[in-house]
Amino acid sequence: MNTVLAAEAGNHTARNLTITLFLVFVAVTLAITIWASRQTKTATDFYAGGRSFSGFQNGMAIGGDYMSAASFLGIAGIIALYGYDGFLYSIGFLVAWLVALLLVAELLRNSGRYTMADVLAFRMRQRPVRTAAAVSTITVSIFYLLAQMVGAGALVALLLGIKPGTTFLGMDAGTAKVATIIMVGALMIIYVTVGGMKGTTYVQIVKAFLLMTGALLMTVLVLAKFHFNLSELLGAAADRSGKGDKLLEPGLRYGVEVAGNAKQTFYNKMDLLSLGIALVLGTAGLPHILIRFYTVPTAKAARKSVLWAIGIIGTFYLLTLALGFGAAALVGSEAITAQDKAGNTAAPQLAEALGLEFFGGDLGGAALLAIIAAVAFATILAVVAGLTLASSSSLAHDFYANVLKKGQTSERQEVRVARISALVIGAISILLSIYAQNLNVAFLVALAFAVAASGNLPAILYSLFWRRFNTSGAVWAIYGGLLSAVLLVFFSPVVSGAATSMFPKHDWQWFPLSNPGILSIPFGFLCGWIGTLISKENDEAKYAELEVRALTGSGAH
């Protein structure tokens, strides 16, 4: 099957359709954002959408927040290139929701107001805990934002037919990707500063619907191509991948056994274990997911929203099997890596191949590519808006209002600072994303999960369930887990010392694993335990009050 990109063949239909659809989506979401800004009058409206969303609406929005570029572009690409091993991401992301549901969703919603730090600081000294929580929230959000921006750059390069050596509007491939990253960053800043949580939530609901519809359509077409025979699909994927049956077996990317090198084999297996731990525990510590629980009016609605989210997200991750193996079978690994080395464009390339097959040649291929690309853009824009909102809310509510101003500030001032914070965080994310373009977006998100599980999760669980926990423990847990995770990533092959590193021409790596979770997560819990024991602070009455709030929601809002 011909999988040459339409743009390369001189056909500009895909480009024009995509630009049109993208502009339509941006116009619609901007209209929603402007409408939401008129409903945003208080800090509760800006941070928590006025707590006015139903369980189903919030479940859709959580799905919109969670099914990011990593899910749609990254996982499809990694399954297309590495088969069985790529599906580990889908399983890990889904199982993580059970941890979030059982351990934090309802208790966190009942205990806090706007941010994760509201719960952590309730029975502790406000300033050190809120400062640590703000630093952690911003760090995790920026790691996650990198993934979305990198996905945006790869997607636009595909749509405009830009490859190394080609140009568009006078820009080479690298410049065009950078321009895309800047554009996405500017749009996300507008969504947050203008619409707040209400605008962001409605954008995420629209995006979740579009993404599920697009993924379902592609899945049905892939299965129809192979006569709804999964075995036939997997066989074709294995044949076209160039890797044969190894595509369908574990060990192609993770846990690889290196003949004659027991040390490297051990490191590879530890990296696999580290990735799994980070994926399963990370969700319960992600700030942009945690703040979603504050947008519902009751604890019952919080539970319902998580159940809806599990259903939506679980269905989607099953569909990634068809998307990934379908791309391997119909596009081929050579065509995928020729367009993007990390495989981030596999899903849109599959859309074009399916359009060519089912909808009348080049025009059909261009049309389906345009639709799926617009959906992917919607995915990226909605997620980056949610991430920026989480980090700017933490900066304004936790650091500015409660640390710098010691609670002596008006809601209006606080919201203004949140909007300025969104601008600053957006600029930092744009700058860092330019250097991360060689990395797979699903892999980048796994790093964000590891950082979240290392710093935020120990502090949250200890705060909710350990009576003896205190200010010293919270600060030690957050900073200890956070610093260990970030430092291990910095000295790992992710940043330097490998062809796919952020800085491939430099080498300062000494930590052999790509994911730090296996060390940094236990270290975060250990730091919290040690920090607690070395301090004599112990307010049992305050813990009893927190326990009542967590179980009933009484007095929290």
N, C-alpha and C positions, 0 to 999 in steps of 0.2 A: 504494500500500500504506500502511496506517495505521502510522505509526512513532511515534505519541504514546506517551510512556512510561506504563507500567502504573500507576505511582504517581500520575500526574496524573489518571488516569481513576478514581481511588479504589480501585484494585485493590491490596491490600497483599500479595498472594501473593509477588511478587518479593522484597519487603522481608523477609518472614518466612523464605522459603526461603534467601535469601542469608545472613541472620544465622545461621540454623541451620547451613548448610554451612560458613560461616566459623568458627563456634564448634567444629564438628567438626574442621576442619583444625587450628585452634589447639590443641585438646585432644590430637590425635594427635601433633602436632609437639612439644608440651610433654612428652608422655610419652616421645618419642624423646630429647629433650634431657635429661630426668631420668635415663633409662637410660644415656645417654652419659656423664653426670656421674659415674656410679659406675665407669665404665671409665677416667676421666681421673684418673690418679694422679701423673703426672710432667709436666714442662714440654714434653717431646716429645709427650705425649698432647694437651695443651692447644693447642699451636701447630701441630702437624703430624699430629694424629690417630694418633700412634704409628707413622706411616709404614706403615699396615696396609692401605691401600686398593689394589685392583687397578686396572689401566689402564682397564678399562671403567667401574668405579665412579667413578674420578676424572674420566674423560671426561664421565660424566653430571653429576657435581658441577660441573665447569667449565661445561658447558652451562647448568646451573641458575644459576650465578653470572653468566654472560654474557648469557643471554636475560632481560634485566631488564624493568622497566616501560617503559624506553625502547624495547625491541624490540617488546613486545606492544602496549602502549598508544600510545607515541609514534610508532613507524614506521607502524603501521596508520593512525593519525590523519593523519600528514603525507602519506601516499600518497592517502588519501581526499580531502584538501583540495588537494594540489598534484601528484598523479599521478606522472609520470615522475621529477620531481625528488626526490620522497620516497623512491623506491627507491634513490637514491644511498647512503642510510644503510645499507640492507641489504647492498649490494655492498661498501661500505667496511668495515663490521664483519666481513664474511666474509673478504675479502682480507687483512685485518689478521692473521688467524690464520696465514697462510703466513709472515709476517715473524716471528711469535712462534715458530713451529715451527722455522724454518731458523736463526734467530739466537740465541734465548735459552733455549728450554724445557729441553733436555737439559743444556746447559752450566751453567745456573743451578742446576738440581736437583743436579748433581754437586758444585758448588762451595760451596754454602751449607748452613745448618742450618734456620733458621726464617724469616728475613726477607731482603729484597733487600740490606740493608746488610751482611749476613754476607759477601757476595761483594765488595761495594765496599770494605769496610774490611780485607779479608784482607791486602793488601800495602801498606797505608797506615796513617797514624796513626788510631787508633780513634775518639777523641773528636770531632774536627771532622767526620769523614765520617759517623759514626753520627748525630750531631746533625742534620746536613743531610738525611740520608735519612729520619729521623723526621719532620722538618718537611714534607718533600715528600710522604711517604706520607699524613700527616694531611690536607694540603691537597687532594690528589687525591681521597681518600676522601670528604671533605666535599662537594666538587663533585658527586661521583657520588651521594652520599646525598641531596642536594637533589632530584635527578631522581626518585628512588624515592618520597620523601615527597610531592612535588607530585602524582605519579601516584596515590598513595593518597587524597589529598584530593579530587581530581577524580572518582575512582571512587566514593567513598562518596556524594558529592553526587548522582551519577547514580542510584545504587541506592536512595537514600532519597527520590528525587524532589525534591531541594532545588535550587531555582534562586533567583536574586536576587528578593527580595520574598516568598519562601515561608519557612516555619519547620518545624523538627522538634524535638520535645521542648523547645519554647521557645527553640531556637537558630535564628538566621538562617543563611543559606547560608555566609557567611564564618566564623562561629563553629563551625559543624558541621565544616567542612574543617580548621580548626585543631585541633579535638578529635580528629579522625581522625589527623592528623599526630602528635599527642602519644601516641595509643594505639599506633600502629605503632612509634614510637620506643621506647616502654616494652617492647613485646614483643621488639624486636630486642636490647635490652639484656639481657633475661632469657635469650634464646637463647645469647648469647655468654658471659655471666658464669657461667651454669650448665653449658652443654654443651661449650664450647670448640670446637675444630676437629672433633671427632668428631660432636658433636650438629649443628653447622652443616652438615657434609658430608651427613649422612643427610637432613636437611631439604631440602637442595638437590637430592639425587637424587629424592626424592619429588616435589618441585616440578617438576623437568625432565620427569618422566613425565607429570604432570598437564597441564603446558603443551603438550607435544607432542600429547597425546591431544585436548585441547580445540581446538587450532589445526587439527589434521587433520580433526576432525569438522566444524568450521565451513567449512573449505576444500571438503570434499566436498559439503556442503549448498549452498554458493554455486555451485559448478560444476554441481550437479544443477539448480538453479534456472534456469541458463542453458544447459541441455542439454549440458553439458560442452564448450561452444563458447567458447573464450577470446575470440574476436573479438566474439561477442555480449555477453559480460560487459563488455569494454572500451568497446564502443559505448554500452551502457546507462549505464556510469559517466560517460562523457563527456557524455551527454545530461542526466543528473540533476545533474551537478556545477554547472551554470550557467556553465561555462567552455568547453564544447564540445570540439573536437579539441585545444585547447591543453593540456588535461589530459594528453594522451598524448605531448606534445612537451616537450623540454627548454626551460628558460627561464621557467617560470611562477613559481618562487620564487627560484632561484639563477641567476646569470649573466644577469639580466634586462637587456635592451637598452632604454635610456630614450631616446626620440626627442629629438634636439636637446641632449642632455646627455652628451657623451662622457666627462666626468669620472666621473659616477655610474655609467655603463655599465662603465667600467674597474674601479671599486671593486666592483661586483657580480660581475664575472668573477673578480677576485682573491679575493673572499669564497668563491666556489665552489671555487677551487683550494686555498685555505686549509683549507676543510672537508675536502676529499679527503685532503690530506696528514695532517691530524690523525687522521682515521678510520683510515687505513692504518697509521700508525706508533704510534698510541696504545696498542693492546693490549699490545705488548711492554713497556710501561712501567707498566701498571696493577698496583698492589701487591696487590690482592685476587685477581688472576689469578696473579701470579707466585708467591705463597705456596702455591698449590694444587700446584705441582710438588714441594713438599717432603713431600707426604702419601703418596707412592708409594715402595716399597722399592728400586727399581732404575731406572737410566737407561732401560732398555728399556720399563719400565712408564710412564715419563714420556712417551716418544715415542708409545706406544700411546694414552695418555690424550688427547694432543693430536689424534691421528688420529680417535679416537672423537668428540672434541669438534667437530672440523671437520665430520664427517658429520652429527651431530645439529644443530649450529648452521646448517650450510648448508641442510639440509632445511627447518628452521624459517623461514629468511629467504626461501626460495622461497614458502612458504605466506603470508608477509606480503603478497605481490602479490594473492592472492585476498582476503585480509582487507581490505586497503586499498581496492582497486577494488570489492569487494563492498559495503563500507560506502558508497562513493560512489554505487553503483547502487541499493541497496536502502533506504538511510537518507536520503541526500542531504546536501549540504554545509550547507544552511540548518539542518536539524535537528541536525547535529553541532555547528556553531558556536553554536547557541542554547543547547545544554547546556554546552559548554566551548569557549571561543574558540580555544584552541590545538589542539583536535581530539583531546585525550587520551582521550575516551570513545568514539571511533568503533567500536572492537572490541566492547565490551559492547553498544552500541546495535545493531550488526549482529547480535549473538547474539539479542537480543530480536526483531528483524525476522525472523530465520530460524526462531525458535521459533513465532512467529505463523503463519508460512507452512507449516511442516512438522509441527508437533506440537500442533495443535488449538487455535488461537486464543490468547486471553489467558493461559490457564494454561500452555500450551506456551511462549509467549514469556517468561513470568515464570520458568519452570523453567530454560530455557536461559540466560537472562540471569543467573540466580542461580549456575548452575554455572560459567559463564565468569568471572563476577565473583569467585567464590571462588578460581578458578585464578589470576586476576590478583592477588588478595590474597596467595596463596601465593608468587607470583613476587616481589612486593615484599618480603615478610617474609624470604624466603631470601636475596635479594641484599643487603638492608641488614644482615643478620647477618654475611655474608661480608665486607662493607666495614668494619663495626665491628671485626670480629676482626682484620683486617689492620692497621688503624690502632692499635688498642689493643696488639697484639703488638709493633708497632714502638716505641711509647712505652715499653712495659715492658722489652723485650729490648734494644733499641738504646740508648734514652736513659737509662732508670733503671738497668738492670743494668750497662751497659758505659760509660756516660758519667758518671753521678752516682756510682755505686758502684765503678766501675773493675773490674768483674768479680767483686767481693767480695760476692756475695749468694747466697742459697740459691734453689733452684728454687721453693720454696713462696712466698717473698717476691715473686719475679718474677711468678708467676701471680696473686698477690693484687693487685699493682699493675696488671696487665693488666685485671683485672676492674673495678678502680676507673676506669681509663682509658676502658673501654667506656662507663661511666656518663657521664663528662664529655663524651666525643665525641658520644654520643647526644643529650645536652642541647643542645650547640652546633648540631648538625644540625637539631634540632627548631626552634630559634629562627630560624635562617637560612631554613628551608623556608617559614616563614610569609610571608616577603617575596617568594618566587619563584613564587607560584601562577599568575601570568599566562603563564609560559613553557612551551613544548612540552618534554616530558621527553626526547625524542630529541635535541633541540637542547642541552639542559643536559648530557647525557652527552657530546656532541661537545666541549663545553668541557672536561670532565674529561679526555677523550682528548688534547686539545691541551696541557693542563697536564702530563699524564703524559709525553707525547712530548717536551716542551720541557725538563723537568728530569731525569726518571729515565732516559729512553732514552739520551741522550748519555753519562751516567756509566756505565751498564751496558755499552754497546758498547765504549767506550774501555777500561774495566777488563778486559773479556774479551779484547780483540783488539789493544790498543796497549801494547807493552812499556814505552814511555817514560812512560806515564800515572802520575800521582802524586797525593798528598793535595791539593795546591793545585788541580790540575786538576779533581778530583772535586768539591770544594767550590764552585769557580767554576761548573762545569757545572750542578750542582743548583740553586744559588741564582740564577745568572744566568738559566737557562731558566725557573725557577719564578717569579721576580719579574717577568720581562718578560711572561710569559703572564698572570699575575694582574693586573698593572697595565694591560695593554692591554685586558683584559676590563672592568676597572673604568671605564676611560675610553671604552668602546664603547657602541653603542646597546643592548646587552644590559642594562646597569645603569640608564642614564638617557637622556632625550632622545627617546624614542619611546613610542607608545601601548602597546606590549607590553613595555616595560622593567620591571625590578624596581621602579624608582621613576619612574613615568611623569610625575609632576608636577614633576620636577626635570630639569635639563639641565646636565651637566658633561662630556658626551662630546666628544672631539675625534678619537678614532681611528675611522675610517669603517667598518672591517670588524667583523662579528659574531664571527668566529672568528680568534684571534690566531696560529694555527699557522704560517702562511706566514712570519712574522717571528720568532716566539719559538722555534721549533724550530731553525732554523739558528743563531740567536743562542746557544742553549744549547750547541750543538756548538762554536761559535766561542769561547765563554767557557771551555769545557773545554780547548780547544787552547791558548789564551793562558795560562790558569792553569798548565798543565803546563810550558810553555816558560819562564815567569818563575821557576820553582823548579828548584833543582839536585838535588832529591831524585830518586833513580833506583835502585831495588832490583831488578836483573835476576834475581837468584837467586830472589827471592820471586815474581816473575812466572812463572818457569819452574815453580815449585812449583804456582802457581795453574793453569797450563796443563795440568799433569799431572792435577790434581784435576778440572778442567773436562772433560777427555776421558775420564777413567777413574772418577771418583768416589772415588778412593782417599784416605782420611783425612778426608773431609768430615763424616761422621756418626759 
